[in-house]
Amino acid sequence: MKEKKRFKMPHVFVLLFSIIIILAICSYIVPAGQFERVTDPKTGRILVDPDSFQYIEKSPIGFFQLFQAVPTGMEEVAQIMIFILIVGGAFSLINATGSIEAGIYKASKVVRGKELLIIPVFVAIFAFLGATIGIAEETLVFIPIGICMARVLGFDTVTGASIVILGSGCGLTAAFMNPFTLGVAQSISELPILSGMWYRIVIWVVVTIVTSLFIMRYAKKVKADPSKGLIADIEEPFSGESEEGIELNKRHVLILAIFLLSLVFLVYAISQFGWYIMEIATYFLILALVCGFIGGMGPSKIAETLIDGAKEVVFGAIIVGLARGILVVMQQGMILDTIIHSLGGLIEGVPPALAGVLMFFVQLVVNFFIPSGSGQAAATMPIMVPLADMIGLSRQTAVLAYQFGDGFTNQIIPTCSWLMVNLAVAKIPYERWVKFVTPIMLIWIGCAVVFLVIAALMNFGPF
Protein backbone atom coordinates (compact mmCIF):
# COMPACT_ATOMS: atom_id res chain seq x y z
CA MET A 1 0.00 0.00 0.00
CA LYS A 2 1.35 3.35 -1.03
CA GLU A 3 2.06 5.64 1.90
CA LYS A 4 -0.10 8.74 2.00
CA LYS A 5 1.89 11.88 1.32
CA ARG A 6 1.77 14.25 4.29
CA PHE A 7 0.98 17.91 3.84
CA LYS A 8 4.03 20.13 4.10
CA MET A 9 3.77 23.80 5.00
CA PRO A 10 4.99 25.93 2.07
CA HIS A 11 8.12 28.04 2.45
CA VAL A 12 7.28 31.31 4.20
CA PHE A 13 8.21 33.27 1.04
CA VAL A 14 5.70 31.20 -0.92
CA LEU A 15 3.06 31.71 1.77
CA LEU A 16 3.47 35.48 1.86
CA PHE A 17 3.58 35.89 -1.92
CA SER A 18 0.49 33.68 -2.23
CA ILE A 19 -1.35 36.13 0.03
CA ILE A 20 -0.21 38.99 -2.22
CA ILE A 21 -1.56 37.14 -5.27
CA ILE A 22 -4.90 36.42 -3.57
CA LEU A 23 -5.34 40.06 -2.57
CA ALA A 24 -4.40 41.19 -6.08
CA ILE A 25 -7.19 38.94 -7.43
CA CYS A 26 -9.53 40.40 -4.78
CA SER A 27 -8.89 43.86 -6.24
CA TYR A 28 -10.89 42.69 -9.29
CA ILE A 29 -13.72 41.21 -7.19
CA VAL A 30 -14.05 43.23 -3.97
CA PRO A 31 -15.64 46.66 -4.48
CA ALA A 32 -13.13 49.48 -4.11
CA GLY A 33 -13.88 51.83 -1.26
CA GLN A 34 -12.36 54.71 0.58
CA PHE A 35 -12.70 56.67 3.80
CA GLU A 36 -11.81 60.33 3.93
CA ARG A 37 -8.75 61.05 6.00
CA VAL A 38 -8.61 64.18 8.13
CA THR A 39 -5.75 65.67 10.08
CA ASP A 40 -6.26 66.05 13.81
CA PRO A 41 -5.29 69.68 14.53
CA LYS A 42 -4.18 68.78 18.08
CA THR A 43 -1.93 65.83 17.34
CA GLY A 44 -1.28 66.20 13.61
CA ARG A 45 -2.30 62.55 13.06
CA ILE A 46 -4.22 61.54 9.96
CA LEU A 47 -7.47 59.92 11.08
CA VAL A 48 -10.23 58.06 9.28
CA ASP A 49 -13.63 59.76 9.13
CA PRO A 50 -15.92 56.77 9.93
CA ASP A 51 -18.96 58.40 8.26
CA SER A 52 -17.18 59.15 5.00
CA PHE A 53 -16.92 55.68 3.46
CA GLN A 54 -17.93 55.52 -0.18
CA TYR A 55 -17.46 53.09 -3.02
CA ILE A 56 -15.19 54.32 -5.76
CA GLU A 57 -13.96 53.15 -9.11
CA LYS A 58 -12.00 49.92 -8.99
CA SER A 59 -8.22 50.02 -9.14
CA PRO A 60 -7.26 46.43 -9.98
CA ILE A 61 -3.66 45.31 -9.53
CA GLY A 62 -1.94 44.52 -12.83
CA PHE A 63 0.69 41.88 -13.49
CA PHE A 64 3.62 44.29 -13.18
CA GLN A 65 2.12 45.95 -10.06
CA LEU A 66 1.78 42.55 -8.44
CA PHE A 67 5.52 41.95 -8.54
CA GLN A 68 6.36 45.59 -7.94
CA ALA A 69 4.59 45.33 -4.56
CA VAL A 70 7.63 43.43 -3.25
CA PRO A 71 10.31 46.10 -3.91
CA THR A 72 7.80 48.81 -2.99
CA GLY A 73 7.19 47.06 0.31
CA MET A 74 10.93 46.82 0.89
CA GLU A 75 11.30 50.52 0.15
CA GLU A 76 8.59 51.37 2.71
CA VAL A 77 10.25 49.30 5.44
CA ALA A 78 13.85 50.03 4.43
CA GLN A 79 14.64 51.40 7.87
CA ILE A 80 13.47 48.20 9.55
CA MET A 81 15.55 46.11 7.16
CA ILE A 82 18.60 48.28 7.86
CA PHE A 83 17.90 47.92 11.57
CA ILE A 84 17.83 44.12 11.28
CA LEU A 85 21.11 43.94 9.39
CA ILE A 86 23.00 46.35 11.66
CA VAL A 87 21.69 44.99 14.95
CA GLY A 88 22.21 41.40 13.76
CA GLY A 89 25.82 42.21 12.91
CA ALA A 90 26.32 44.19 16.12
CA PHE A 91 25.06 41.43 18.36
CA SER A 92 27.17 38.88 16.52
CA LEU A 93 30.21 41.03 17.30
CA ILE A 94 29.31 41.39 20.99
CA ASN A 95 28.63 37.66 21.21
CA ALA A 96 31.95 36.87 19.51
CA THR A 97 33.81 38.36 22.49
CA GLY A 98 32.52 35.39 24.52
CA SER A 99 31.34 37.69 27.32
CA ILE A 100 27.65 36.84 27.17
CA GLU A 101 28.28 33.11 26.97
CA ALA A 102 30.73 33.32 29.89
CA GLY A 103 28.26 35.35 31.96
CA ILE A 104 25.38 32.98 31.27
CA TYR A 105 27.60 29.96 32.01
CA LYS A 106 28.56 31.51 35.34
CA ALA A 107 24.90 32.26 36.15
CA SER A 108 23.86 28.74 35.13
CA LYS A 109 26.20 27.24 37.74
CA VAL A 110 24.55 29.42 40.40
CA VAL A 111 21.04 28.18 39.57
CA ARG A 112 21.89 24.48 39.16
CA GLY A 113 18.93 22.48 40.42
CA LYS A 114 16.62 25.51 40.18
CA GLU A 115 16.73 26.01 36.43
CA LEU A 116 12.94 26.25 35.98
CA LEU A 117 12.73 29.25 38.31
CA ILE A 118 14.72 31.39 35.90
CA ILE A 119 11.92 31.16 33.28
CA PRO A 120 9.22 33.21 35.08
CA VAL A 121 11.83 35.80 36.07
CA PHE A 122 12.88 36.45 32.48
CA VAL A 123 9.33 36.19 31.11
CA ALA A 124 8.30 38.89 33.61
CA ILE A 125 11.23 41.10 32.55
CA PHE A 126 10.31 40.91 28.87
CA ALA A 127 6.59 41.27 29.65
CA PHE A 128 7.36 44.45 31.58
CA LEU A 129 9.39 45.83 28.67
CA GLY A 130 6.52 45.02 26.31
CA ALA A 131 3.97 46.68 28.60
CA THR A 132 5.96 49.87 29.07
CA ILE A 133 8.14 50.65 26.06
CA GLY A 134 6.45 48.33 23.57
CA ILE A 135 9.48 46.16 22.84
CA ALA A 136 8.77 44.22 19.63
CA GLU A 137 11.29 44.61 16.79
CA GLU A 138 13.94 45.14 19.47
CA THR A 139 13.51 41.55 20.72
CA LEU A 140 15.85 40.52 17.92
CA VAL A 141 18.73 41.62 20.15
CA PHE A 142 17.71 39.25 22.94
CA ILE A 143 16.86 36.09 21.00
CA PRO A 144 20.45 34.74 20.91
CA ILE A 145 20.85 35.54 24.63
CA GLY A 146 17.67 33.67 25.53
CA ILE A 147 18.67 30.66 23.45
CA CYS A 148 22.20 30.53 24.84
CA MET A 149 20.89 30.78 28.41
CA ALA A 150 18.27 28.09 27.86
CA ARG A 151 20.69 25.61 26.30
CA VAL A 152 23.32 26.10 29.00
CA LEU A 153 20.59 25.33 31.56
CA GLY A 154 19.67 22.11 29.76
CA PHE A 155 16.62 23.30 27.80
CA ASP A 156 16.27 23.76 24.03
CA THR A 157 16.20 26.57 21.49
CA VAL A 158 12.39 26.78 21.51
CA THR A 159 12.43 27.40 25.27
CA GLY A 160 14.96 30.22 24.96
CA ALA A 161 13.21 31.88 22.04
CA SER A 162 9.77 31.59 23.65
CA ILE A 163 10.92 33.33 26.82
CA VAL A 164 11.72 36.38 24.70
CA ILE A 165 8.95 36.19 22.06
CA LEU A 166 6.04 35.13 24.26
CA GLY A 167 7.24 37.19 27.21
CA SER A 168 7.40 40.44 25.25
CA GLY A 169 4.27 39.48 23.31
CA CYS A 170 2.02 38.95 26.32
CA GLY A 171 3.34 42.17 27.87
CA LEU A 172 2.76 44.15 24.69
CA THR A 173 -0.81 42.84 24.47
CA ALA A 174 -1.62 43.63 28.12
CA ALA A 175 0.29 46.92 28.00
CA PHE A 176 -0.53 49.47 30.68
CA MET A 177 1.95 52.19 29.65
CA ASN A 178 2.97 51.52 26.04
CA PRO A 179 2.74 54.85 24.15
CA PHE A 180 2.92 53.24 20.70
CA THR A 181 -0.23 51.11 20.98
CA LEU A 182 -2.24 52.00 24.07
CA GLY A 183 -1.30 55.69 23.92
CA VAL A 184 -2.21 56.02 20.23
CA ALA A 185 -5.51 54.14 20.62
CA GLN A 186 -6.57 56.16 23.66
CA SER A 187 -5.62 59.42 21.98
CA ILE A 188 -7.74 58.61 18.92
CA SER A 189 -10.58 57.52 21.24
CA GLU A 190 -10.27 60.85 23.13
CA LEU A 191 -9.62 58.99 26.37
CA PRO A 192 -7.18 60.23 29.03
CA ILE A 193 -3.77 58.79 28.16
CA LEU A 194 -2.92 55.67 30.21
CA SER A 195 -6.37 55.69 31.86
CA GLY A 196 -7.75 52.35 33.07
CA MET A 197 -4.26 51.28 34.14
CA TRP A 198 -5.37 49.33 37.21
CA TYR A 199 -7.40 46.80 35.20
CA ARG A 200 -4.66 46.43 32.61
CA ILE A 201 -2.12 45.69 35.37
CA VAL A 202 -4.40 42.90 36.62
CA ILE A 203 -4.57 41.52 33.06
CA TRP A 204 -0.79 41.83 32.70
CA VAL A 205 -0.18 39.83 35.89
CA VAL A 206 -2.59 37.07 34.83
CA VAL A 207 -1.26 36.61 31.27
CA THR A 208 2.37 36.80 32.45
CA ILE A 209 1.77 34.01 34.98
CA VAL A 210 -0.13 31.91 32.42
CA THR A 211 2.65 32.37 29.85
CA SER A 212 5.37 31.48 32.37
CA LEU A 213 3.59 28.28 33.38
CA PHE A 214 3.14 27.28 29.73
CA ILE A 215 6.85 27.70 28.92
CA MET A 216 7.90 26.00 32.18
CA ARG A 217 5.73 22.97 31.37
CA TYR A 218 7.37 22.57 27.96
CA ALA A 219 10.87 23.24 29.33
CA LYS A 220 10.44 20.61 32.08
CA LYS A 221 9.40 18.03 29.48
CA VAL A 222 12.40 18.80 27.24
CA LYS A 223 14.87 18.76 30.12
CA ALA A 224 13.62 15.31 31.16
CA ASP A 225 13.78 14.00 27.58
CA PRO A 226 15.51 16.21 24.96
CA SER A 227 14.09 14.06 22.15
CA LYS A 228 10.64 15.51 22.91
CA GLY A 229 11.73 18.99 21.85
CA LEU A 230 9.93 20.36 18.79
CA ILE A 231 13.18 20.81 16.85
CA ALA A 232 15.17 17.97 18.42
CA ASP A 233 15.76 16.42 15.01
CA ILE A 234 17.39 19.55 13.56
CA GLU A 235 18.99 21.06 16.65
CA GLU A 236 22.65 20.43 17.38
CA PRO A 237 23.14 18.27 20.50
CA PHE A 238 23.96 20.25 23.61
CA SER A 239 24.06 19.32 27.29
CA GLY A 240 23.86 22.04 29.89
CA GLU A 241 25.04 19.55 32.52
CA SER A 242 28.28 18.47 30.85
CA GLU A 243 29.12 21.32 28.50
CA GLU A 244 32.19 23.23 29.61
CA GLY A 245 31.57 26.92 29.11
CA ILE A 246 33.91 29.88 28.83
CA GLU A 247 35.27 31.00 32.19
CA LEU A 248 34.54 34.61 33.09
CA ASN A 249 37.56 36.94 33.00
CA LYS A 250 38.07 40.69 33.61
CA ARG A 251 37.45 41.62 29.98
CA HIS A 252 34.21 39.67 30.00
CA VAL A 253 33.08 41.40 33.19
CA LEU A 254 33.84 44.84 31.74
CA ILE A 255 32.02 44.09 28.48
CA LEU A 256 29.02 42.67 30.35
CA ALA A 257 28.89 45.72 32.61
CA ILE A 258 28.98 48.07 29.62
CA PHE A 259 26.38 45.98 27.79
CA LEU A 260 23.93 45.84 30.72
CA LEU A 261 24.32 49.54 31.52
CA SER A 262 23.82 50.29 27.83
CA LEU A 263 20.52 48.36 27.85
CA VAL A 264 19.35 50.39 30.84
CA PHE A 265 20.24 53.60 29.01
CA LEU A 266 18.52 52.30 25.88
CA VAL A 267 15.25 51.85 27.80
CA TYR A 268 15.62 55.41 29.09
CA ALA A 269 16.45 56.80 25.63
CA ILE A 270 13.44 55.08 24.03
CA SER A 271 11.05 56.46 26.65
CA GLN A 272 12.58 59.90 27.14
CA PHE A 273 14.20 60.79 23.81
CA GLY A 274 11.74 58.98 21.56
CA TRP A 275 14.42 56.81 20.01
CA TYR A 276 13.22 54.38 17.37
CA ILE A 277 14.83 51.86 15.07
CA MET A 278 17.45 54.07 13.34
CA GLU A 279 18.69 55.55 16.60
CA ILE A 280 18.71 52.10 18.21
CA ALA A 281 20.65 50.65 15.26
CA THR A 282 23.24 53.43 15.50
CA TYR A 283 23.50 52.92 19.24
CA PHE A 284 24.13 49.18 18.90
CA LEU A 285 26.71 49.73 16.17
CA ILE A 286 28.71 52.02 18.48
CA LEU A 287 28.24 49.64 21.41
CA ALA A 288 29.43 46.67 19.34
CA LEU A 289 32.57 48.49 18.19
CA VAL A 290 33.44 49.45 21.77
CA CYS A 291 32.91 45.87 22.98
CA GLY A 292 34.91 44.48 20.08
CA PHE A 293 37.96 46.60 20.86
CA ILE A 294 37.71 45.85 24.60
CA GLY A 295 37.46 42.16 23.68
CA GLY A 296 40.84 42.37 21.95
CA MET A 297 39.64 42.26 18.34
CA GLY A 298 41.42 44.16 15.59
CA PRO A 299 39.63 46.35 13.02
CA SER A 300 39.61 43.66 10.32
CA LYS A 301 38.27 40.99 12.68
CA ILE A 302 35.53 43.38 13.82
CA ALA A 303 34.53 44.09 10.21
CA GLU A 304 34.44 40.37 9.32
CA THR A 305 32.34 39.53 12.38
CA LEU A 306 29.86 42.33 11.65
CA ILE A 307 29.41 41.08 8.08
CA ASP A 308 28.98 37.46 9.20
CA GLY A 309 26.34 38.52 11.69
CA ALA A 310 24.48 40.51 9.07
CA LYS A 311 24.51 37.51 6.71
CA GLU A 312 22.69 35.42 9.32
CA VAL A 313 19.68 37.77 9.38
CA VAL A 314 19.37 38.60 5.66
CA PHE A 315 16.57 36.04 5.38
CA GLY A 316 14.59 37.81 8.09
CA ALA A 317 15.20 41.22 6.55
CA ILE A 318 13.78 40.06 3.21
CA ILE A 319 10.69 38.65 4.97
CA VAL A 320 9.95 42.11 6.38
CA GLY A 321 9.83 43.66 2.91
CA LEU A 322 7.80 40.80 1.47
CA ALA A 323 5.22 41.03 4.27
CA ARG A 324 4.89 44.76 3.66
CA GLY A 325 3.97 44.00 0.04
CA ILE A 326 0.63 42.64 1.32
CA LEU A 327 -0.36 46.06 2.63
CA VAL A 328 0.93 47.72 -0.56
CA VAL A 329 -1.40 45.58 -2.72
CA MET A 330 -4.43 46.32 -0.54
CA GLN A 331 -3.75 50.05 -0.60
CA GLN A 332 -3.08 50.25 -4.32
CA GLY A 333 -6.06 48.00 -5.07
CA MET A 334 -8.27 50.28 -2.93
CA ILE A 335 -9.73 47.34 -1.00
CA LEU A 336 -8.21 47.97 2.47
CA ASP A 337 -10.93 50.43 3.54
CA THR A 338 -13.64 48.18 2.12
CA ILE A 339 -12.41 45.27 4.23
CA ILE A 340 -12.28 47.40 7.39
CA HIS A 341 -15.71 48.91 6.66
CA SER A 342 -17.27 45.47 6.18
CA LEU A 343 -15.75 44.05 9.35
CA GLY A 344 -16.85 47.04 11.39
CA GLY A 345 -20.42 46.68 10.16
CA LEU A 346 -20.67 43.23 11.75
CA ILE A 347 -20.66 44.76 15.24
CA GLU A 348 -23.69 47.04 14.87
CA GLY A 349 -26.82 45.85 16.74
CA VAL A 350 -24.92 43.49 19.08
CA PRO A 351 -25.51 43.61 22.91
CA PRO A 352 -22.72 45.48 24.73
CA ALA A 353 -21.66 42.39 26.74
CA LEU A 354 -20.79 40.60 23.48
CA ALA A 355 -19.82 43.62 21.38
CA GLY A 356 -16.37 43.85 22.93
CA VAL A 357 -15.74 40.19 22.15
CA LEU A 358 -16.85 40.69 18.53
CA MET A 359 -14.62 43.76 18.25
CA PHE A 360 -11.75 41.60 19.48
CA PHE A 361 -12.32 39.00 16.76
CA VAL A 362 -12.65 41.74 14.14
CA GLN A 363 -9.31 43.14 15.29
CA LEU A 364 -7.81 39.65 15.07
CA VAL A 365 -8.71 39.53 11.38
CA VAL A 366 -7.50 43.09 10.74
CA ASN A 367 -4.24 42.34 12.54
CA PHE A 368 -3.39 39.70 9.95
CA PHE A 369 -3.35 42.43 7.32
CA ILE A 370 -2.08 45.31 9.49
CA PRO A 371 0.27 43.85 12.12
CA SER A 372 1.57 47.32 12.99
CA GLY A 373 0.08 48.31 16.36
CA SER A 374 -0.06 52.05 15.78
CA GLY A 375 -1.15 51.53 12.17
CA GLN A 376 -4.00 49.26 13.21
CA ALA A 377 -5.10 51.75 15.89
CA ALA A 378 -5.16 54.57 13.35
CA ALA A 379 -7.11 52.47 10.85
CA THR A 380 -9.70 50.85 13.12
CA MET A 381 -10.27 52.94 16.25
CA PRO A 382 -11.99 55.80 14.39
CA ILE A 383 -14.50 53.15 13.26
CA MET A 384 -14.76 51.17 16.49
CA VAL A 385 -15.25 54.19 18.77
CA PRO A 386 -18.47 55.49 17.10
CA LEU A 387 -19.77 51.92 16.99
CA ALA A 388 -19.07 51.55 20.72
CA ASP A 389 -20.92 54.81 21.41
CA MET A 390 -23.95 53.66 19.40
CA ILE A 391 -24.34 50.30 21.16
CA GLY A 392 -23.58 51.54 24.68
CA LEU A 393 -20.11 50.00 25.03
CA SER A 394 -17.44 52.05 26.78
CA ARG A 395 -14.66 53.40 24.61
CA GLN A 396 -12.12 52.01 27.07
CA THR A 397 -13.46 48.50 26.37
CA ALA A 398 -13.14 49.13 22.63
CA VAL A 399 -9.49 50.08 23.20
CA LEU A 400 -8.97 46.90 25.23
CA ALA A 401 -10.46 44.83 22.39
CA TYR A 402 -8.02 46.52 20.02
CA GLN A 403 -5.08 45.73 22.33
CA PHE A 404 -5.98 42.05 22.53
CA GLY A 405 -6.67 41.81 18.80
CA ASP A 406 -3.48 43.60 17.87
CA GLY A 407 -1.16 41.73 20.22
CA PHE A 408 -1.88 38.07 20.86
CA THR A 409 -1.82 36.76 17.29
CA ASN A 410 1.41 38.60 16.51
CA GLN A 411 3.04 35.50 18.02
CA ILE A 412 1.69 33.27 15.23
CA ILE A 413 0.70 35.19 12.07
CA PRO A 414 3.25 35.12 9.21
CA THR A 415 2.59 38.78 8.37
CA CYS A 416 4.14 39.87 11.68
CA SER A 417 7.60 40.77 10.43
CA TRP A 418 9.39 40.81 13.78
CA LEU A 419 8.10 37.33 14.64
CA MET A 420 9.40 35.94 11.35
CA VAL A 421 12.74 37.68 11.89
CA ASN A 422 13.07 36.22 15.38
CA LEU A 423 12.24 32.72 14.14
CA ALA A 424 14.81 33.13 11.37
CA VAL A 425 17.48 34.18 13.87
CA ALA A 426 16.55 31.29 16.18
CA LYS A 427 16.48 28.87 13.21
CA ILE A 428 13.04 27.57 14.24
CA PRO A 429 10.88 26.49 11.25
CA TYR A 430 7.63 28.43 11.15
CA GLU A 431 5.43 25.30 11.03
CA ARG A 432 7.14 23.94 14.18
CA TRP A 433 6.58 27.24 15.96
CA VAL A 434 2.88 27.19 15.04
CA LYS A 435 2.55 23.75 16.61
CA PHE A 436 4.26 24.97 19.77
CA VAL A 437 2.40 28.25 20.20
CA THR A 438 -1.16 27.18 19.29
CA PRO A 439 -2.12 25.98 22.82
CA ILE A 440 -1.05 29.22 24.54
CA MET A 441 -2.73 31.17 21.75
CA LEU A 442 -6.06 29.49 22.55
CA ILE A 443 -5.53 30.14 26.28
CA TRP A 444 -4.77 33.81 25.60
CA ILE A 445 -7.89 34.16 23.44
CA GLY A 446 -9.96 32.59 26.22
CA CYS A 447 -8.49 35.07 28.73
CA ALA A 448 -9.24 37.95 26.36
CA VAL A 449 -12.90 36.93 26.04
CA VAL A 450 -13.30 36.72 29.84
CA PHE A 451 -11.59 40.07 30.47
CA LEU A 452 -13.65 41.79 27.75
CA VAL A 453 -16.97 40.49 29.12
CA ILE A 454 -15.97 41.70 32.59
CA ALA A 455 -14.94 45.09 31.16
CA ALA A 456 -18.30 45.46 29.39
CA LEU A 457 -20.32 44.45 32.48
CA MET A 458 -18.50 46.88 34.77
CA ASN A 459 -18.57 49.63 32.11
CA PHE A 460 -14.78 49.91 32.11
CA GLY A 461 -14.07 53.62 31.89
CA PRO A 462 -13.83 56.49 32.50
CA PHE A 463 -16.11 56.32 29.46
N, C-alpha and C positions, 0 to 999 in steps of 0.2 A: 504493500500500500504506500502510495506516494505521500510523503510528509507534507502537511499543509504549510504553506509559506506564511510566516508571521509578518504582521504589519511592522514596518520600520518608519519611525518618525523622519520626515524629510530634513535635509540640512537646513539650518536656520536661515541661510541666505535664500534658499528655495521657498521656505515658508513665508518670509517677509515679502519677497517679490511676487509671490502668488497673491498675497493680500492686495498689493498694488494693482495687479492685473484685474482682480475682482472689482475693486473700487473704480478702476478705469471703465470697466464694462457697465457698472452702476451709473456712471455719468451719462450713459445713453438711455437708461431706464428710469432712474429716480428723477422726479421733477427737480429742476434747479430752483433754489430759493435763497433768499438773502434777508438778513436783518440789517437795519440801519445801525451804524456805530456812531456813538456820540462821545465827545471828550468831556470827562468830569472836570469842571473848572477848579475844584479843590485839590484833586490829586493828580490831574493830568492824564489819568488812565483812559483808555478807549474802552467804552462799555457798550454792550448790546442793548438796544431798545427792544424790550420783549413784545411790544405792541406793533412793531414795524415790519413783521415778517410778511414777505410777499413772494409769490412765484415769479420767476424771471425766465428769460430765454435760456435754453439749455446751452451748456458750454462743454460738449463732450471732449474727452481726452483722446487725441490722435496717437498714432503709432509712435511718432518721434517724441511727442510729449511724454508718453508712457516711460520711455527709457531715460528721457531727460530729467524725470522726477528724481532719479538717483543722484546725479551730480548736483542738481539744485538742492536736494535735501542735504547733501554734504556741505554745500556752500553755506546753508542756513545754520548748520551746527558746527561750522569750522572751528570755532573757539573750543567747543567741547572735545572735538577730535584732537586738537593741539594739546589740550589739557591732559587727555589720556596718554598721549605719546610722551609728553615731558614728565608727568608724574610717574608713569611707568618706568621710564629711564632713571628718574631720580631715586625712586625707591630701590631699584635694582642696584644702584651705586651704594646707597646706604647699607643695604643688606649684604653687599659684597665685602664690607669691612668686617663682617662676622659679629658685630656688636649686638645686634638684635637676637641672633641665634644664641650667643653666649649668655645674654641676659635672661632669655626664656629658659635656657638649660639650667641656669642657676636657680631660677624661680621654681622650675619643675621639681628640683630636688627638695625644695622647702615644702612643697605640697604633696609629696609622695604619700599615697594612702588616702588623700583627700581630694583627688583630682576632680571629681564631679562638682565639688563646691566652687571651683573656679568659673564654671559655666554661668550660673546666675549672676555672679559679680560682673562679668564682662558683658552679658546680655543687658544688664541694668545700665551699665556705662554707655553702651551704644544706643539704648532706648532713650536715655536722657539727652544724648546729643541730637537724636532725631527729633525729640519733643521740643527742644529749645532752639537749636540753630538749623534744624532741617537737614542734617547730614544725609546725603543721598549719593550724588556723583563722587563725593569725597571718600566714600567707603572703599574705593579702589585702593587707597593708600594702606588700608588696614587688613585687606584680604590676606596677603602673604604672611602678615604677623599672626593673624588668627589661625591660619593653617599650620604654621610652624609650631606655635604653642600647642595646638591640639595634638599634633603628631608626636611631639616630644613627651606629652602626657599619656600617650598610648591610645589616642583616639584616631579618627581618620580625617581626610581632607574635607568631607561633607560637614563634619562637626565643626571644624574651624571656620569654614566659610559661612555656615548657618548662624554662628554666634554673631558675626558681623552683619550679614544680610538681613536675617530675621530680627535681630536685636534693633538695628536702626530702623527697619521697616515698621515694626510694631510701635516704636516710639514716634515715628513720623506720622503714623495714622492716628495715634491718640495724643497728638501734639497739644500742649497747653500754652506754649509760648512762641511757636514757630512763626516768624513774620512772613515767610514766603508762601505758606498755604493758609493757615488760620488767619493771619493778619490780613491778607488780601481778601479772603472770603468775607470776613467780618466788615471790612471797609466797604466792599461793594454792597453788602447787606445793610449798611448804615448802622451797624451794631458797635458798641464801645469796644475798642481793640482789647483783645485778651479777656473779654468778659466771659463768664461761665467757666472760669478756670477750675473751680473746686470739683465740678462734675467730671471734667476732663482728666484731672489728676487721679480721681477714683478709677476711671477707665484705663488710664496709663498703668496704674499699679496692677490691675487685674490682667491686662493683656501681657504685661511683662512677666508676671508670674506664670501664666499659662504657657507662654513661649519658652521660658526657661525650663519648665517641666518637660515640654515636648522634646527639646534638644537633649536634655539630660537622659531621658528614656532611650533615645536612639544611641547616645554616646555610651551608655552603660552596656547596651547590647553589643555594640561594636568592640568595646574593650574586652568583653568576655569571649567574643568569637569574631576576630577581624574579618573572617570570610563572609560575615553577614552584612558588611558594609556595602552601600549601593554602588560603589565604584571599586570594589575589592579586586575585580578582575583586570582593571586597567591602572590601578594605583601601584606605585613602586613599594615593595615591602619596607616596613619601618617599624622598629620596636622601641617605644619610649622607655622600656625597662632596661634594655641592654645597650642601646645606642650611646656611644660616648660622644658627648657634645664638646663644643669649644669652651675652654676655660676662660673665665672673665679676667681681663687684665686692665691696666690703668687707661689705656687708649679706649678700650671698649666702654669703660665706665664714663669717660669724658664724652664720648660720642652719644651714649645713651642719655646722659644728663642734658646735653644740648638738644637732642631729638625730643625728649619729653617736655622740656621747657618750651621748645619751639611749637609743639602741639598746643600747649596751654596758651601761648601768645596767638596762635592761629585762631583758636576759638574766640579770643578777645577781639582780634582784628575782624573776623567775620561779623560779629555782633555789633561792634562799635564803629568800625570803619567802612562797613558794607562791602568787604572784600567778596569777590566771586571768583569764578574759575580762572580767569587770566591772572589775577593777583595771586591766587593760591598756587598756580603753576610756576610763576616767577619765584615765589617764596620757596617752593620745594627745590627748584633748580639751584638757588643760592645755598640752601641748607645742604643739599647733596654734595655740592662742590666743597663746602667747608668740611663736611664729614669725611669726604674722600681724602682730602689732604691730611687731616688729622689721623686718618687710618693708615697713612704711609704710602698712598698711591701717587704715582707720577701723573703728569698731565695726559700722556698718551693712554695710560691704563684707565684713567677716569673717562676719557672720551670713548674708548672701546666699550666700557661697561655701560655707559649711558645709551649707546647705540644698541647694544644687545638687549637691554631692558626695554627699549622702545619697540624692538622687533617682536617681543613677546606679546605686546598688546595691540599690534596693528590690526589683528582680526577683530578685536572689540571695537576699535575706532571705526572700522568700516561698517560694522553693524549699526552704529549710531547714525551714520549718514543714510544708510538704507532704510532704517526705521522711520527717519524723518520724511522720506519719500512718500510714505503713506499719507501723511498730513498734506503734503504738497499736492498730491492727486486730488484729494477731497476739496481742497481750497480752489484749485484751478478748474475742477469740474463743477464747482458751485453746488455741491451736495452736502457739505458739512453742516450748514445752517438748517437744511431740510431735515437731516437726521436728528439734530438736536431739537428742532421744533416738534417733530413727530414723537420723540421720546418724552418730551415735556408734557405733551397733550394727554399722555396716558394717566397722569396723576390727577387731573381735574375730576371732581365729583367723588373722590375717595375720602372715607372718614379719617379725621386727623390721626387717630391711633395707628392707622396703617399707612398713612400718606408718607410718613418719614421713612418707613421700610421700603415703599415703592420708589421713593426718591433715591434711596441708597442703591437699589438694583439698577435704576436708570443711570446713576453715576458710574456703576460698575461697567456698564456697556460703553458709556462715553469714555471712560478711562482707557479702554483698549485702543481707542483712536487718538486720544489726547492724554498721554501719560504724564505730561507736564502739570504739576500741581497748580501753579499760578495761572497757567494757560487754561486749565479746566475750570478754575474758579471764575476767570474772566468770561469764559464762554457760557457757563451754565448758571451761575448764581443770579445774573440779571433775569433769568427765566424762572428759576426755582423760587426766588423770593416773592414775586407777585402771586405765584401759584399758592405758596404757603399762606400768604395774607388772605387769599380768597377762600381757602378751605378751613381757616382757623388754626393753622399750625404755626407754632412760633418760628421766627426767623432763625433763632439760635439752633433749633432742631434741624432746620434745613441745612445750616452750615455743618452740623455734626454729620448729617447724611452725606454731605459732600466729602468731608474728611475721610469717613470710612470707605466711601466709594473710590476716592482717589488713591488711598494708601494701601489697603490690604492686598489687592490683586497685582500691585507692582512687583510682588515677590514671585509672580508666576507668568505674567503675560509677556510674550516675546517682543512686544512693541516698547517695553520699558528698557531704554538703552542702557541705563546704568546696571540693571540686573544682568543683561546679556554680557556686558563688559566684565562684570565681576565673575561670572561663570567662566568666561574665556580665560581670565587670569588664573582662576582656580583649577582650570582644566576639568571641569565637571560638565559632561554632556547635558544638554538642555532637557532631553527626555528623562534622564535619570533624576534631575532636579525636580521635574514635575511630579514624578512618583513620590519623591521624598516630601515635598512641601504640600501636596494635596490635603492630607489629614489636618494639618494646622490651619490651612486655608478654610476648610469647612468649619473648624472650631471658631476661628476669627469671625466668620460670617454669622455664625450662631450668636456670638457675643454681641456683634453689631446690631442684630435684630432686637435682642433683649434690651440693650442700652437705648435704642431708638424708641421702642415702645414706652419705656420708662420716661424718657425725655418728653414724649408727646403727652403722656398722662399727667405729668407734673408741670406741664407748660414751661419747659426749660427756657429761661429768659436771659436778660430782662424782658425781651419781647421777641 
